Amino acid sequence: MELNNERAPDDPDAQGLVVINGKTGVHGRDYIIIDRRVDQIENAIAVVADRIEEVMAKLEEVEQHKIQESEFGNELDMDTQMNDFNNGLREMQHDKNKTE
């Protein structure tokens, strides 16, 4: 029995076509080019996703800083108001002591 190593001209493998799930696809070199491009796009998407995560983390830091400043500012406002109130009470007591 003689083995025939030649492939039929209509054989997809003989034409350099990639066969996936029994279906003939694109030429092997085109597949490689497309596969590389898909990898490049996936990598670019990963870089963008990482940058978005970095920006989100920075925004959270800024938001926390603003909240802390606001809380600190509110404390300062309350201290100022209490000082003004106490000064007002002292003046009232001082004026009351003058009239007595």
Summary of the structure (lengths in Angstrom):
residues: 100
radius of gyration: 39.1
end to end distance: 134.2
largest distance: 134.2
contacts: 185
relative contact order: 0.04
helix: 72%
strand: 9%
